[in-house]
């Protein structure tokens, strides 16, 4: 079973934006990375938590309390 500590700060940030319903394009624009980089991070998130979709990753995030955490911006 994956834990929050298994995800990087950037992965947590992207997962929070997914929970807000943002598209890959919107996420990329908001945090100043390419859409391909968003996809790369999402693939890493899915692998780490055992998810196969945004929906499964969102359910995992809610279950693990990410939805209640303030969004962190990596330094």
N, CA, C and O atoms as a Tripos MOL2 file, in Angstrom:
@<TRIPOS>MOLECULE
protein
  300   299    75     0     0
PROTEIN
NO_CHARGES

@<TRIPOS>ATOM
      1 N           0.8430   -1.1860    0.0000 N.3       1 UNK1
      2 CA          0.0000    0.0000    0.0000 C.3       1 UNK1
      3 C           0.8810    1.2390    0.0000 C.2       1 UNK1
      4 O           1.7930    1.3610    0.8170 O.2       1 UNK1
      5 N           0.6100    2.1420   -0.9030 N.am      2 UNK2
      6 CA          1.3900    3.3750   -1.0240 C.3       2 UNK2
      7 C           1.0030    4.3690    0.0720 C.2       2 UNK2
      8 O          -0.1100    4.3450    0.5990 O.2       2 UNK2
      9 N           1.9430    5.2280    0.3910 N.am      3 UNK3
     10 CA          1.7370    6.2680    1.3880 C.3       3 UNK3
     11 C           2.0180    7.6280    0.7600 C.2       3 UNK3
     12 O           2.6890    7.7150   -0.2690 O.2       3 UNK3
     13 N           1.5130    8.6730    1.3700 N.am      4 UNK4
     14 CA          1.7730   10.0210    0.8650 C.3       4 UNK4
     15 C           3.2630   10.2840    0.7310 C.2       4 UNK4
     16 O           3.6930   10.9640   -0.2010 O.2       4 UNK4
     17 N           4.0430    9.7570    1.6430 N.am      5 UNK5
     18 CA          5.4890    9.9950    1.6240 C.3       5 UNK5
     19 C           6.1730    9.3570    0.4130 C.2       5 UNK5
     20 O           7.3280    9.6690    0.1220 O.2       5 UNK5
     21 N           5.4730    8.4690   -0.2930 N.am      6 UNK6
     22 CA          6.0380    7.8520   -1.4950 C.3       6 UNK6
     23 C           6.0220    8.8090   -2.6920 C.2       6 UNK6
     24 O           6.7240    8.5900   -3.6790 O.2       6 UNK6
     25 N           5.2180    9.8660   -2.5940 N.am      7 UNK7
     26 CA          5.0890   10.8240   -3.6900 C.3       7 UNK7
     27 C           5.9850   12.0340   -3.4410 C.2       7 UNK7
     28 O           6.1860   12.4580   -2.3030 O.2       7 UNK7
     29 N           6.5170   12.5780   -4.5370 N.am      8 UNK8
     30 CA          7.3160   13.7990   -4.4300 C.3       8 UNK8
     31 C           6.3890   14.9940   -4.2150 C.2       8 UNK8
     32 O           5.1770   14.8900   -4.3990 O.2       8 UNK8
     33 N           6.9630   16.1120   -3.8290 N.am      9 UNK9
     34 CA          6.1580   17.3270   -3.6530 C.3       9 UNK9
     35 C           5.4630   17.7050   -4.9580 C.2       9 UNK9
     36 O           4.2990   18.1080   -4.9460 O.2       9 UNK9
     37 N           6.1640   17.5790   -6.0770 N.am     10 UNK10
     38 CA          5.5720   17.9110   -7.3750 C.3      10 UNK10
     39 C           4.4240   16.9610   -7.7010 C.2      10 UNK10
     40 O           3.3860   17.3920   -8.2050 O.2      10 UNK10
     41 N           4.6010   15.6720   -7.4190 N.am     11 UNK11
     42 CA          3.5230   14.7070   -7.6710 C.3      11 UNK11
     43 C           2.3060   15.0220   -6.8100 C.2      11 UNK11
     44 O           1.1720   14.9270   -7.2790 O.2      11 UNK11
     45 N           2.5310   15.3930   -5.5690 N.am     12 UNK12
     46 CA          1.4120   15.7770   -4.6980 C.3      12 UNK12
     47 C           0.7080   17.0080   -5.2450 C.2      12 UNK12
     48 O          -0.5210   17.0830   -5.2410 O.2      12 UNK12
     49 N           1.4880   17.9670   -5.7120 N.am     13 UNK13
     50 CA          0.9090   19.1880   -6.2720 C.3      13 UNK13
     51 C           0.0450   18.8540   -7.4880 C.2      13 UNK13
     52 O          -1.0690   19.3620   -7.6200 O.2      13 UNK13
     53 N           0.5540   18.0120   -8.3650 N.am     14 UNK14
     54 CA         -0.1940   17.6370   -9.5620 C.3      14 UNK14
     55 C          -1.4430   16.8560   -9.1860 C.2      14 UNK14
     56 O          -2.5000   17.0630   -9.7820 O.2      14 UNK14
     57 N          -1.3430   15.9760   -8.2210 N.am     15 UNK15
     58 CA         -2.5050   15.2070   -7.7830 C.3      15 UNK15
     59 C          -3.5710   16.1310   -7.1990 C.2      15 UNK15
     60 O          -4.7630   15.9080   -7.4120 O.2      15 UNK15
     61 N          -3.1630   17.1490   -6.4770 N.am     16 UNK16
     62 CA         -4.1260   18.1210   -5.9460 C.3      16 UNK16
     63 C          -4.8270   18.8650   -7.0790 C.2      16 UNK16
     64 O          -6.0260   19.1350   -6.9980 O.2      16 UNK16
     65 N          -4.0930   19.1940   -8.1240 N.am     17 UNK17
     66 CA         -4.6950   19.8870   -9.2640 C.3      17 UNK17
     67 C          -5.6410   18.9640  -10.0270 C.2      17 UNK17
     68 O          -6.6660   19.4120  -10.5400 O.2      17 UNK17
     69 N          -5.3070   17.6900  -10.1040 N.am     18 UNK18
     70 CA         -6.2180   16.7090  -10.7080 C.3      18 UNK18
     71 C          -7.5130   16.6650   -9.8990 C.2      18 UNK18
     72 O          -8.6020   16.6130  -10.4710 O.2      18 UNK18
     73 N          -7.3970   16.6860   -8.5800 N.am     19 UNK19
     74 CA         -8.5860   16.6820   -7.7180 C.3      19 UNK19
     75 C          -9.4600   17.9100   -7.9470 C.2      19 UNK19
     76 O         -10.6770   17.8540   -7.7670 O.2      19 UNK19
     77 N          -8.8450   19.0070   -8.3390 N.am     20 UNK20
     78 CA         -9.5990   20.2270   -8.6330 C.3      20 UNK20
     79 C         -10.2750   20.1480   -9.9960 C.2      20 UNK20
     80 O         -10.9970   21.0650  -10.3860 O.2      20 UNK20
     81 N         -10.0420   19.0540  -10.7210 N.am     21 UNK21
     82 CA        -10.6850   18.8510  -12.0160 C.3      21 UNK21
     83 C          -9.9460   19.4810  -13.1750 C.2      21 UNK21
     84 O         -10.5130   19.6390  -14.2560 O.2      21 UNK21
     85 N          -8.6900   19.8440  -12.9730 N.am     22 UNK22
     86 CA         -7.9280   20.5000  -14.0340 C.3      22 UNK22
     87 C          -7.4110   19.4890  -15.0450 C.2      22 UNK22
     88 O          -7.0620   18.3590  -14.7020 O.2      22 UNK22
     89 N          -7.3710   19.9170  -16.2810 N.am     23 UNK23
     90 CA         -6.8240   19.0950  -17.3610 C.3      23 UNK23
     91 C          -5.2980   19.1460  -17.3190 C.2      23 UNK23
     92 O          -4.7080   19.9810  -16.6310 O.2      23 UNK23
     93 N          -4.6740   18.2420  -18.0640 N.am     24 UNK24
     94 CA         -3.2110   18.2670  -18.1450 C.3      24 UNK24
     95 C          -2.7210   19.6150  -18.6670 C.2      24 UNK24
     96 O          -1.7290   20.1550  -18.1770 O.2      24 UNK24
     97 N          -3.4190   20.1500  -19.6570 N.am     25 UNK25
     98 CA         -3.0390   21.4420  -20.2340 C.3      25 UNK25
     99 C          -3.1390   22.5450  -19.1850 C.2      25 UNK25
    100 O          -2.2410   23.3810  -19.0790 O.2      25 UNK25
    101 N          -4.2160   22.5540  -18.4150 N.am     26 UNK26
    102 CA         -4.4010   23.5700  -17.3710 C.3      26 UNK26
    103 C          -3.3490   23.4240  -16.2710 C.2      26 UNK26
    104 O          -2.8240   24.4180  -15.7700 O.2      26 UNK26
    105 N          -3.0470   22.1830  -15.9000 N.am     27 UNK27
    106 CA         -2.0230   21.9390  -14.8780 C.3      27 UNK27
    107 C          -0.6750   22.4560  -15.3790 C.2      27 UNK27
    108 O           0.0430   23.1440  -14.6540 O.2      27 UNK27
    109 N          -0.3410   22.1220  -16.6190 N.am     28 UNK28
    110 CA          0.9350   22.5520  -17.1990 C.3      28 UNK28
    111 C           1.0460   24.0790  -17.1760 C.2      28 UNK28
    112 O           2.0860   24.6240  -16.8040 O.2      28 UNK28
    113 N          -0.0070   24.7520  -17.5670 N.am     29 UNK29
    114 CA          0.0120   26.2140  -17.5890 C.3      29 UNK29
    115 C           0.1240   26.8160  -16.2080 C.2      29 UNK29
    116 O           0.8000   27.8270  -16.0230 O.2      29 UNK29
    117 N          -0.5260   26.2130  -15.2430 N.am     30 UNK30
    118 CA         -0.5310   26.7650  -13.8890 C.3      30 UNK30
    119 C           0.8170   26.6280  -13.1900 C.2      30 UNK30
    120 O           1.2160   27.5130  -12.4340 O.2      30 UNK30
    121 N           1.5210   25.5200  -13.4380 N.am     31 UNK31
    122 CA          2.7870   25.3240  -12.7170 C.3      31 UNK31
    123 C           4.0010   25.4090  -13.6450 C.2      31 UNK31
    124 O           5.1090   25.0190  -13.2750 O.2      31 UNK31
    125 N           3.7730   25.9230  -14.8540 N.am     32 UNK32
    126 CA          4.8550   26.2610  -15.7830 C.3      32 UNK32
    127 C           5.7390   25.0750  -16.1750 C.2      32 UNK32
    128 O           6.9670   25.1480  -16.1330 O.2      32 UNK32
    129 N           5.0660   23.9690  -16.5630 N.am     33 UNK33
    130 CA          5.7730   22.8120  -17.1130 C.3      33 UNK33
    131 C           5.0230   22.3950  -18.3790 C.2      33 UNK33
    132 O           3.9270   22.8910  -18.6430 O.2      33 UNK33
    133 N           5.6020   21.4950  -19.1520 N.am     34 UNK34
    134 CA          4.9370   21.0500  -20.3780 C.3      34 UNK34
    135 C           3.8620   20.0060  -20.0560 C.2      34 UNK34
    136 O           3.8700   19.3850  -18.9930 O.2      34 UNK34
    137 N           2.9460   19.8370  -21.0010 N.am     35 UNK35
    138 CA          1.9200   18.7990  -20.8360 C.3      35 UNK35
    139 C           2.5610   17.4140  -20.7630 C.2      35 UNK35
    140 O           2.0810   16.5460  -20.0340 O.2      35 UNK35
    141 N           3.6390   17.2060  -21.5120 N.am     36 UNK36
    142 CA          4.3430   15.9150  -21.4720 C.3      36 UNK36
    143 C           4.9100   15.6640  -20.0810 C.2      36 UNK36
    144 O           4.9190   14.5260  -19.6110 O.2      36 UNK36
    145 N           5.3790   16.7060  -19.4270 N.am     37 UNK37
    146 CA          5.9080   16.5500  -18.0740 C.3      37 UNK37
    147 C           4.7810   16.2260  -17.1050 C.2      37 UNK37
    148 O           4.9750   15.4430  -16.1760 O.2      37 UNK37
    149 N           3.6180   16.8110  -17.3040 N.am     38 UNK38
    150 CA          2.4550   16.4660  -16.4780 C.3      38 UNK38
    151 C           2.1350   14.9930  -16.6650 C.2      38 UNK38
    152 O           1.9160   14.2750  -15.6890 O.2      38 UNK38
    153 N           2.1040   14.5370  -17.9140 N.am     39 UNK39
    154 CA          1.8290   13.1260  -18.1930 C.3      39 UNK39
    155 C           2.8670   12.2240  -17.5260 C.2      39 UNK39
    156 O           2.5230   11.1820  -16.9680 O.2      39 UNK39
    157 N           4.1360   12.6260  -17.5850 N.am     40 UNK40
    158 CA          5.2170   11.8680  -16.9520 C.3      40 UNK40
    159 C           4.9600   11.7360  -15.4530 C.2      40 UNK40
    160 O           5.0680   10.6450  -14.8930 O.2      40 UNK40
    161 N           4.6200   12.8510  -14.8060 N.am     41 UNK41
    162 CA          4.3510   12.8210  -13.3680 C.3      41 UNK41
    163 C           3.1180   11.9650  -13.0570 C.2      41 UNK41
    164 O           3.1160   11.2110  -12.0830 O.2      41 UNK41
    165 N           2.0810   12.0800  -13.8740 N.am     42 UNK42
    166 CA          0.8810   11.2740  -13.6470 C.3      42 UNK42
    167 C           1.1920    9.7910  -13.7870 C.2      42 UNK42
    168 O           0.7020    8.9810  -13.0000 O.2      42 UNK42
    169 N           1.9930    9.4270  -14.7690 N.am     43 UNK43
    170 CA          2.3900    8.0180  -14.9180 C.3      43 UNK43
    171 C           3.1360    7.5300  -13.6780 C.2      43 UNK43
    172 O           2.9180    6.4110  -13.2150 O.2      43 UNK43
    173 N           4.0160    8.3750  -13.1450 N.am     44 UNK44
    174 CA          4.7420    8.0130  -11.9170 C.3      44 UNK44
    175 C           3.7850    7.8570  -10.7420 C.2      44 UNK44
    176 O           3.9120    6.9250   -9.9480 O.2      44 UNK44
    177 N           2.8380    8.7660  -10.6390 N.am     45 UNK45
    178 CA          1.8360    8.6990   -9.5580 C.3      45 UNK45
    179 C           1.0630    7.3940   -9.6670 C.2      45 UNK45
    180 O           0.9210    6.6640   -8.6860 O.2      45 UNK45
    181 N           0.5600    7.1010  -10.8750 N.am     46 UNK46
    182 CA         -0.2200    5.8740  -11.0760 C.3      46 UNK46
    183 C           0.5850    4.6430  -10.6750 C.2      46 UNK46
    184 O           0.0640    3.7460  -10.0130 O.2      46 UNK46
    185 N           1.8470    4.6000  -11.0730 N.am     47 UNK47
    186 CA          2.7050    3.4550  -10.7300 C.3      47 UNK47
    187 C           2.8780    3.3260   -9.2240 C.2      47 UNK47
    188 O           2.7610    2.2330   -8.6700 O.2      47 UNK47
    189 N           3.1540    4.4350   -8.5720 N.am     48 UNK48
    190 CA          3.4350    4.4070   -7.1370 C.3      48 UNK48
    191 C           2.2190    4.0010   -6.3100 C.2      48 UNK48
    192 O           2.3570    3.3080   -5.3020 O.2      48 UNK48
    193 N           1.0200    4.4330   -6.7360 N.am     49 UNK49
    194 CA         -0.1610    4.1700   -5.9080 C.3      49 UNK49
    195 C          -1.0170    3.0270   -6.4430 C.2      49 UNK49
    196 O          -2.0190    2.6610   -5.8280 O.2      49 UNK49
    197 N          -0.6270    2.4630   -7.5830 N.am     50 UNK50
    198 CA         -1.3700    1.3370   -8.1340 C.3      50 UNK50
    199 C          -2.6770    1.7340   -8.7990 C.2      50 UNK50
    200 O          -3.6440    0.9720   -8.7870 O.2      50 UNK50
    201 N          -2.7060    2.9260   -9.3790 N.am     51 UNK51
    202 CA         -3.9150    3.4040  -10.0620 C.3      51 UNK51
    203 C          -3.7410    3.2500  -11.5690 C.2      51 UNK51
    204 O          -2.6240    3.1710  -12.0800 O.2      51 UNK51
    205 N          -4.8810    3.2100  -12.2700 N.am     52 UNK52
    206 CA         -4.8380    3.1140  -13.7290 C.3      52 UNK52
    207 C          -5.5150    4.2840  -14.4150 C.2      52 UNK52
    208 O          -5.5560    4.3520  -15.6430 O.2      52 UNK52
    209 N          -6.0530    5.2140  -13.6160 N.am     53 UNK53
    210 CA         -6.7750    6.3390  -14.2060 C.3      53 UNK53
    211 C          -6.7790    7.5260  -13.2390 C.2      53 UNK53
    212 O          -6.4180    7.4010  -12.0690 O.2      53 UNK53
    213 N          -7.1980    8.6740  -13.7630 N.am     54 UNK54
    214 CA         -7.3340    9.8730  -12.9310 C.3      54 UNK54
    215 C          -8.3560    9.6250  -11.8260 C.2      54 UNK54
    216 O          -8.1730   10.0560  -10.6880 O.2      54 UNK54
    217 N          -9.4290    8.9280  -12.1740 N.am     55 UNK55
    218 CA        -10.4690    8.6560  -11.1840 C.3      55 UNK55
    219 C          -9.9230    7.8230  -10.0390 C.2      55 UNK55
    220 O         -10.1460    8.1470   -8.8720 O.2      55 UNK55
    221 N          -9.2120    6.7550  -10.3610 N.am     56 UNK56
    222 CA         -8.6460    5.9060   -9.3010 C.3      56 UNK56
    223 C          -7.6310    6.6770   -8.4620 C.2      56 UNK56
    224 O          -7.5800    6.5220   -7.2420 O.2      56 UNK56
    225 N          -6.8230    7.5110   -9.1230 N.am     57 UNK57
    226 CA         -5.8430    8.3190   -8.3970 C.3      57 UNK57
    227 C          -6.5560    9.3380   -7.4980 C.2      57 UNK57
    228 O          -6.1040    9.6100   -6.3860 O.2      57 UNK57
    229 N          -7.6540    9.8920   -7.9760 N.am     58 UNK58
    230 CA         -8.4150   10.8580   -7.1850 C.3      58 UNK58
    231 C          -9.0360   10.2020   -5.9590 C.2      58 UNK58
    232 O          -9.0190   10.7730   -4.8690 O.2      58 UNK58
    233 N          -9.5780    9.0180   -6.1350 N.am     59 UNK59
    234 CA        -10.1600    8.2930   -4.9980 C.3      59 UNK59
    235 C          -9.0730    7.9940   -3.9690 C.2      59 UNK59
    236 O          -9.2870    8.1640   -2.7690 O.2      59 UNK59
    237 N          -7.9050    7.5460   -4.4410 N.am     60 UNK60
    238 CA         -6.7880    7.2720   -3.5420 C.3      60 UNK60
    239 C          -6.3920    8.5460   -2.7960 C.2      60 UNK60
    240 O          -6.1540    8.5150   -1.5890 O.2      60 UNK60
    241 N          -6.3240    9.6590   -3.5150 N.am     61 UNK61
    242 CA         -5.9240   10.9320   -2.9110 C.3      61 UNK61
    243 C          -6.9070   11.3670   -1.8320 C.2      61 UNK61
    244 O          -6.5010   11.8010   -0.7540 O.2      61 UNK61
    245 N          -8.1830   11.2510   -2.1180 N.am     62 UNK62
    246 CA         -9.2080   11.6310   -1.1350 C.3      62 UNK62
    247 C          -9.1200   10.7150    0.0790 C.2      62 UNK62
    248 O          -9.1760   11.1750    1.2200 O.2      62 UNK62
    249 N          -8.9840    9.4310   -0.1730 N.am     63 UNK63
    250 CA         -8.8870    8.4500    0.9210 C.3      63 UNK63
    251 C          -7.6690    8.7160    1.8080 C.2      63 UNK63
    252 O          -7.6940    8.4400    3.0070 O.2      63 UNK63
    253 N          -6.6090    9.2510    1.2110 N.am     64 UNK64
    254 CA         -5.3760    9.5170    1.9520 C.3      64 UNK64
    255 C          -5.2560   10.9640    2.4230 C.2      64 UNK64
    256 O          -4.1950   11.3730    2.8950 O.2      64 UNK64
    257 N          -6.3170   11.7310    2.3020 N.am     65 UNK65
    258 CA         -6.3630   13.0670    2.8840 C.3      65 UNK65
    259 C          -5.7330   14.1790    2.0830 C.2      65 UNK65
    260 O          -5.5500   15.2790    2.6050 O.2      65 UNK65
    261 N          -5.3940   13.9310    0.8310 N.am     66 UNK66
    262 CA         -4.7760   14.9880    0.0320 C.3      66 UNK66
    263 C          -5.7530   16.1260   -0.2400 C.2      66 UNK66
    264 O          -5.3480   17.2870   -0.3130 O.2      66 UNK66
    265 N          -7.0130   15.8080   -0.3900 N.am     67 UNK67
    266 CA         -8.0020   16.8410   -0.6960 C.3      67 UNK67
    267 C          -8.1200   17.8600    0.4260 C.2      67 UNK67
    268 O          -8.5600   18.9850    0.1870 O.2      67 UNK67
    269 N          -7.7440   17.5010    1.6260 N.am     68 UNK68
    270 CA         -7.8700   18.4000    2.7670 C.3      68 UNK68
    271 C          -6.6010   19.1750    3.0630 C.2      68 UNK68
    272 O          -6.5800   20.0170    3.9610 O.2      68 UNK68
    273 N          -5.5310   18.8960    2.3090 N.am     69 UNK69
    274 CA         -4.2530   19.5580    2.5700 C.3      69 UNK69
    275 C          -4.1330   20.8100    1.7170 C.2      69 UNK69
    276 O          -4.5830   20.8180    0.5710 O.2      69 UNK69
    277 N          -3.5370   21.8680    2.2520 N.am     70 UNK70
    278 CA         -3.2990   23.0520    1.4120 C.3      70 UNK70
    279 C          -2.2880   22.7040    0.3300 C.2      70 UNK70
    280 O          -1.3650   21.9230    0.5630 O.2      70 UNK70
    281 N          -2.4590   23.2730   -0.8360 N.am     71 UNK71
    282 CA         -1.5630   22.9890   -1.9440 C.3      71 UNK71
    283 C          -0.1840   23.5450   -1.6350 C.2      71 UNK71
    284 O          -0.0400   24.6900   -1.2070 O.2      71 UNK71
    285 N           0.8240   22.7170   -1.8580 N.am     72 UNK72
    286 CA          2.2070   23.1360   -1.6150 C.3      72 UNK72
    287 C           2.8720   23.4200   -2.9500 C.2      72 UNK72
    288 O           2.6280   22.7310   -3.9410 O.2      72 UNK72
    289 N           3.7040   24.4300   -2.9640 N.am     73 UNK73
    290 CA          4.4490   24.7680   -4.1610 C.3      73 UNK73
    291 C           5.9050   24.4170   -3.9130 C.2      73 UNK73
    292 O           6.5250   24.9250   -2.9790 O.2      73 UNK73
    293 N           6.4550   23.5330   -4.7640 N.am     74 UNK74
    294 CA          7.8470   23.1400   -4.5560 C.3      74 UNK74
    295 C           8.7890   24.3340   -4.6850 C.2      74 UNK74
    296 O           8.5280   25.2650   -5.4470 O.2      74 UNK74
    297 N           9.8690   24.2950   -3.9410 N.am     75 UNK75
    298 CA         10.8330   25.4000   -4.0170 C.3      75 UNK75
    299 C          11.8240   25.2020   -5.1300 C.2      75 UNK75
    300 O          12.7030   26.0410   -5.3300 O.2      75 UNK75
@<TRIPOS>BOND
     1     1     2 1
     2     2     3 1
     3     3     4 2
     4     3     5 am
     5     5     6 1
     6     6     7 1
     7     7     8 2
     8     7     9 am
     9     9    10 1
    10    10    11 1
    11    11    12 2
    12    11    13 am
    13    13    14 1
    14    14    15 1
    15    15    16 2
    16    15    17 am
    17    17    18 1
    18    18    19 1
    19    19    20 2
    20    19    21 am
    21    21    22 1
    22    22    23 1
    23    23    24 2
    24    23    25 am
    25    25    26 1
    26    26    27 1
    27    27    28 2
    28    27    29 am
    29    29    30 1
    30    30    31 1
    31    31    32 2
    32    31    33 am
    33    33    34 1
    34    34    35 1
    35    35    36 2
    36    35    37 am
    37    37    38 1
    38    38    39 1
    39    39    40 2
    40    39    41 am
    41    41    42 1
    42    42    43 1
    43    43    44 2
    44    43    45 am
    45    45    46 1
    46    46    47 1
    47    47    48 2
    48    47    49 am
    49    49    50 1
    50    50    51 1
    51    51    52 2
    52    51    53 am
    53    53    54 1
    54    54    55 1
    55    55    56 2
    56    55    57 am
    57    57    58 1
    58    58    59 1
    59    59    60 2
    60    59    61 am
    61    61    62 1
    62    62    63 1
    63    63    64 2
    64    63    65 am
    65    65    66 1
    66    66    67 1
    67    67    68 2
    68    67    69 am
    69    69    70 1
    70    70    71 1
    71    71    72 2
    72    71    73 am
    73    73    74 1
    74    74    75 1
    75    75    76 2
    76    75    77 am
    77    77    78 1
    78    78    79 1
    79    79    80 2
    80    79    81 am
    81    81    82 1
    82    82    83 1
    83    83    84 2
    84    83    85 am
    85    85    86 1
    86    86    87 1
    87    87    88 2
    88    87    89 am
    89    89    90 1
    90    90    91 1
    91    91    92 2
    92    91    93 am
    93    93    94 1
    94    94    95 1
    95    95    96 2
    96    95    97 am
    97    97    98 1
    98    98    99 1
    99    99   100 2
   100    99   101 am
   101   101   102 1
   102   102   103 1
   103   103   104 2
   104   103   105 am
   105   105   106 1
   106   106   107 1
   107   107   108 2
   108   107   109 am
   109   109   110 1
   110   110   111 1
   111   111   112 2
   112   111   113 am
   113   113   114 1
   114   114   115 1
   115   115   116 2
   116   115   117 am
   117   117   118 1
   118   118   119 1
   119   119   120 2
   120   119   121 am
   121   121   122 1
   122   122   123 1
   123   123   124 2
   124   123   125 am
   125   125   126 1
   126   126   127 1
   127   127   128 2
   128   127   129 am
   129   129   130 1
   130   130   131 1
   131   131   132 2
   132   131   133 am
   133   133   134 1
   134   134   135 1
   135   135   136 2
   136   135   137 am
   137   137   138 1
   138   138   139 1
   139   139   140 2
   140   139   141 am
   141   141   142 1
   142   142   143 1
   143   143   144 2
   144   143   145 am
   145   145   146 1
   146   146   147 1
   147   147   148 2
   148   147   149 am
   149   149   150 1
   150   150   151 1
   151   151   152 2
   152   151   153 am
   153   153   154 1
   154   154   155 1
   155   155   156 2
   156   155   157 am
   157   157   158 1
   158   158   159 1
   159   159   160 2
   160   159   161 am
   161   161   162 1
   162   162   163 1
   163   163   164 2
   164   163   165 am
   165   165   166 1
   166   166   167 1
   167   167   168 2
   168   167   169 am
   169   169   170 1
   170   170   171 1
   171   171   172 2
   172   171   173 am
   173   173   174 1
   174   174   175 1
   175   175   176 2
   176   175   177 am
   177   177   178 1
   178   178   179 1
   179   179   180 2
   180   179   181 am
   181   181   182 1
   182   182   183 1
   183   183   184 2
   184   183   185 am
   185   185   186 1
   186   186   187 1
   187   187   188 2
   188   187   189 am
   189   189   190 1
   190   190   191 1
   191   191   192 2
   192   191   193 am
   193   193   194 1
   194   194   195 1
   195   195   196 2
   196   195   197 am
   197   197   198 1
   198   198   199 1
   199   199   200 2
   200   199   201 am
   201   201   202 1
   202   202   203 1
   203   203   204 2
   204   203   205 am
   205   205   206 1
   206   206   207 1
   207   207   208 2
   208   207   209 am
   209   209   210 1
   210   210   211 1
   211   211   212 2
   212   211   213 am
   213   213   214 1
   214   214   215 1
   215   215   216 2
   216   215   217 am
   217   217   218 1
   218   218   219 1
   219   219   220 2
   220   219   221 am
   221   221   222 1
   222   222   223 1
   223   223   224 2
   224   223   225 am
   225   225   226 1
   226   226   227 1
   227   227   228 2
   228   227   229 am
   229   229   230 1
   230   230   231 1
   231   231   232 2
   232   231   233 am
   233   233   234 1
   234   234   235 1
   235   235   236 2
   236   235   237 am
   237   237   238 1
   238   238   239 1
   239   239   240 2
   240   239   241 am
   241   241   242 1
   242   242   243 1
   243   243   244 2
   244   243   245 am
   245   245   246 1
   246   246   247 1
   247   247   248 2
   248   247   249 am
   249   249   250 1
   250   250   251 1
   251   251   252 2
   252   251   253 am
   253   253   254 1
   254   254   255 1
   255   255   256 2
   256   255   257 am
   257   257   258 1
   258   258   259 1
   259   259   260 2
   260   259   261 am
   261   261   262 1
   262   262   263 1
   263   263   264 2
   264   263   265 am
   265   265   266 1
   266   266   267 1
   267   267   268 2
   268   267   269 am
   269   269   270 1
   270   270   271 1
   271   271   272 2
   272   271   273 am
   273   273   274 1
   274   274   275 1
   275   275   276 2
   276   275   277 am
   277   277   278 1
   278   278   279 1
   279   279   280 2
   280   279   281 am
   281   281   282 1
   282   282   283 1
   283   283   284 2
   284   283   285 am
   285   285   286 1
   286   286   287 1
   287   287   288 2
   288   287   289 am
   289   289   290 1
   290   290   291 1
   291   291   292 2
   292   291   293 am
   293   293   294 1
   294   294   295 1
   295   295   296 2
   296   295   297 am
   297   297   298 1
   298   298   299 1
   299   299   300 2
@<TRIPOS>SUBSTRUCTURE
     1 UNK1         2 RESIDUE 1 A UNK
     2 UNK2         6 RESIDUE 1 A UNK
     3 UNK3        10 RESIDUE 1 A UNK
     4 UNK4        14 RESIDUE 1 A UNK
     5 UNK5        18 RESIDUE 1 A UNK
     6 UNK6        22 RESIDUE 1 A UNK
     7 UNK7        26 RESIDUE 1 A UNK
     8 UNK8        30 RESIDUE 1 A UNK
     9 UNK9        34 RESIDUE 1 A UNK
    10 UNK10       38 RESIDUE 1 A UNK
    11 UNK11       42 RESIDUE 1 A UNK
    12 UNK12       46 RESIDUE 1 A UNK
    13 UNK13       50 RESIDUE 1 A UNK
    14 UNK14       54 RESIDUE 1 A UNK
    15 UNK15       58 RESIDUE 1 A UNK
    16 UNK16       62 RESIDUE 1 A UNK
    17 UNK17       66 RESIDUE 1 A UNK
    18 UNK18       70 RESIDUE 1 A UNK
    19 UNK19       74 RESIDUE 1 A UNK
    20 UNK20       78 RESIDUE 1 A UNK
    21 UNK21       82 RESIDUE 1 A UNK
    22 UNK22       86 RESIDUE 1 A UNK
    23 UNK23       90 RESIDUE 1 A UNK
    24 UNK24       94 RESIDUE 1 A UNK
    25 UNK25       98 RESIDUE 1 A UNK
    26 UNK26      102 RESIDUE 1 A UNK
    27 UNK27      106 RESIDUE 1 A UNK
    28 UNK28      110 RESIDUE 1 A UNK
    29 UNK29      114 RESIDUE 1 A UNK
    30 UNK30      118 RESIDUE 1 A UNK
    31 UNK31      122 RESIDUE 1 A UNK
    32 UNK32      126 RESIDUE 1 A UNK
    33 UNK33      130 RESIDUE 1 A UNK
    34 UNK34      134 RESIDUE 1 A UNK
    35 UNK35      138 RESIDUE 1 A UNK
    36 UNK36      142 RESIDUE 1 A UNK
    37 UNK37      146 RESIDUE 1 A UNK
    38 UNK38      150 RESIDUE 1 A UNK
    39 UNK39      154 RESIDUE 1 A UNK
    40 UNK40      158 RESIDUE 1 A UNK
    41 UNK41      162 RESIDUE 1 A UNK
    42 UNK42      166 RESIDUE 1 A UNK
    43 UNK43      170 RESIDUE 1 A UNK
    44 UNK44      174 RESIDUE 1 A UNK
    45 UNK45      178 RESIDUE 1 A UNK
    46 UNK46      182 RESIDUE 1 A UNK
    47 UNK47      186 RESIDUE 1 A UNK
    48 UNK48      190 RESIDUE 1 A UNK
    49 UNK49      194 RESIDUE 1 A UNK
    50 UNK50      198 RESIDUE 1 A UNK
    51 UNK51      202 RESIDUE 1 A UNK
    52 UNK52      206 RESIDUE 1 A UNK
    53 UNK53      210 RESIDUE 1 A UNK
    54 UNK54      214 RESIDUE 1 A UNK
    55 UNK55      218 RESIDUE 1 A UNK
    56 UNK56      222 RESIDUE 1 A UNK
    57 UNK57      226 RESIDUE 1 A UNK
    58 UNK58      230 RESIDUE 1 A UNK
    59 UNK59      234 RESIDUE 1 A UNK
    60 UNK60      238 RESIDUE 1 A UNK
    61 UNK61      242 RESIDUE 1 A UNK
    62 UNK62      246 RESIDUE 1 A UNK
    63 UNK63      250 RESIDUE 1 A UNK
    64 UNK64      254 RESIDUE 1 A UNK
    65 UNK65      258 RESIDUE 1 A UNK
    66 UNK66      262 RESIDUE 1 A UNK
    67 UNK67      266 RESIDUE 1 A UNK
    68 UNK68      270 RESIDUE 1 A UNK
    69 UNK69      274 RESIDUE 1 A UNK
    70 UNK70      278 RESIDUE 1 A UNK
    71 UNK71      282 RESIDUE 1 A UNK
    72 UNK72      286 RESIDUE 1 A UNK
    73 UNK73      290 RESIDUE 1 A UNK
    74 UNK74      294 RESIDUE 1 A UNK
    75 UNK75      298 RESIDUE 1 A UNK
